[in-house]
Amino acid sequence: MRKIKSFTLFKETSLFESYDNDVIIIKDLLLDFIDNDIKLKINVGNFNYSGDNRLNTPVSYIRVEIGDGIKMFTLVELGFSILEVIDYCESQGLFLMDYSTIYSPSWQKYVGCPQCSSDDLSNKKGATVCNRCGFDDVPDSFLLEDWPLTKDRLGVIISEKKRISNIQLYFSKVKSVY
């Protein structure tokens, strides 16, 4: 019988993080959406950023997309399963990232940075500038369809029975890449 040599490969945690078990558990927690014919897509990816205001290493994330952007639904009964997903991810050391958004075609536009969703903006010489990431452009480019999603905002949306058509949740070991 041949001996199999064991060895450990060096892995950069942020790039090769394995979220396989987390994806399975998240899907199980959100099965009610599928049962109600609401589209659910879960995938794993990486933010690959570099620059002055950003992390210089890739950051792995889990992306959960609920809804198709067209069919409207409320989170009266289903919203608590999203809160369970957030609680589960927090227990695994994963943050709900700043990239998380919620969309409803009936809402007014959100005034925020198209790069980082920050609402910390200023006007300089006819252009709007994000004070968080430095992005600058014409004021109209800061009118966004998607609203940033936090756990608190989700709670309000659930309690007020607001109609939505898409949620995108990003979970990672870091809250923001900015």
N, C-alpha and C positions, 0 to 999 in steps of 0.2 A: 504494500500500500504506500502510495506516495504521500509525503507530507505537503500540505498546502502552506505556503509561506504567507503569514499574515503581515499586513502593512497598513499604515494609515496615510491617506492622501491629505495634503494640506488643502484646506478649503477656506475660502474667504466667506465668512458667515453671511455677509450682506448680499453677496452675489448668488450663492448656491444654497440658500436657506430652503429647506424642504417643508412645504406646507401641506403635504398630501393628506395627513390625518385631519388637519384643521379644515380643509376644503370639504371632506366627507362629513364632518360634524356640522359645519355651517349649512351644507345642503340639507341635512336631516332636520335642522332647526327651522328651515324655510320651506319645507314641503307643503305647507298650507297655501303658499302662493301658487305653486304648480297645480294643486288641487282646485284652485279657483281660476284656472286658466290665465294666470299672470306670468309672463315670461320671466325666467330666472336664469342667469348666466354667471358662473363663477370661474375665474381663471387666476393664474399666478403670473406675475411679470416683474420687470425691473425698471426703476427710474435710473437712467444713466446720465448724470449731470456733472458738469464741472464749471468752474467760474468763481468769481469773488464771493457771491452771496449764497452759494450752493455747496452741498456736500461734494467732495471729490471722489467718493466711492459709490458704486452702484448700490441701490437700495431695493431689496425684494419686497413685494407687496402681494396681498390677496385682494382681488377686485370682485365685488359682488354687485351685479346689475339686476335690478328688479324693475320690470315694466318695459314697454317698448317705445315709450314716448308718445304714444297715440291713445291707447286704451286707458281711460280714467278709472281710478279706484281710490278707496279711502283706506286708512290704516286703523279703523276702529277696532277690529278684531285681530288683524294681521300684524299690526304695528308692534305688538308685544313680542312677537318672535324676532323682529329686528333688534329690539332692545336686548333680548336673550343672546343674540349673536354678538352684539357689542360687549355685553358682560363676559361672554365666553372668551372673546378675543383678548379683552383686558386681562382675564385670568391667565392667559398664555403669554402675557407680556407684549401684546400687540396694541398699538394705538389706532384710534379712528383718525385717519390722516386729514389734513386740511384740504385735500383734493376731493373729499366726499361732497356730493351734490344732490340736490333734489329739484325736480322740475314739474311744473304744471303750466300748460298753455294759457290758463286763465289768470295767472298771476302777473303783476307788473314786473318789469325787468329789475334785476339786482344791479346796483352801482358798485362795481368792484373791478379789481385788476384781472384781465384775462389770463395772465401768467400764473398768479398765486392766489387769486380770489380775495385778497386783502381789500378792506374798504378804507384803509389809511392812504388817502389820495390827496394830492395838491395840484394846483394849477400854476403853470409857469409858461409865460409867453405864448398863450393860446393852446398849449398842450396840457394834457393831464399826465401826472407822474405818480407812480406807485412809490410810496415811501418805504415799502418793505423790500421789494425786489429791484426797484429802479426802472421798471418798464415805463416807457412814455409813448404816447400816441395821441390822436385826436380824441376829444371827449366822448364821442359816440362809440368808440371801440371799448369803452368801459361799461357799456350797458349790456349785461349778460342775461341770457335766458335761464341758466341754472343758478340756483341759490346754494351757497355753502351750507353743508349739513353738519350740525353738531348734535350731540345727544340731547341737549336742552331744546334745540329747535325741533327735533324729532318728537319730543314729548308734547310740545305745543301743537304740532301738526296732528298728532294722534288725538289729543283732547279736544281740539276744535273741529275735528272731523273734516279736515280739508281734503279736497280731491286732488290727486296727483297722477302723473303718468310715468314717472321714471325716478329711480333712486340709484345712485352709484356710490357704493361704500368702498373705501380703500383702507386696508389694515396693514400696518408695518411696525417694525421695531422702533421706528422714529415717527414723530408726529408730523414733521414737515421736512422738506428738503431745502427750505429757505432759512 
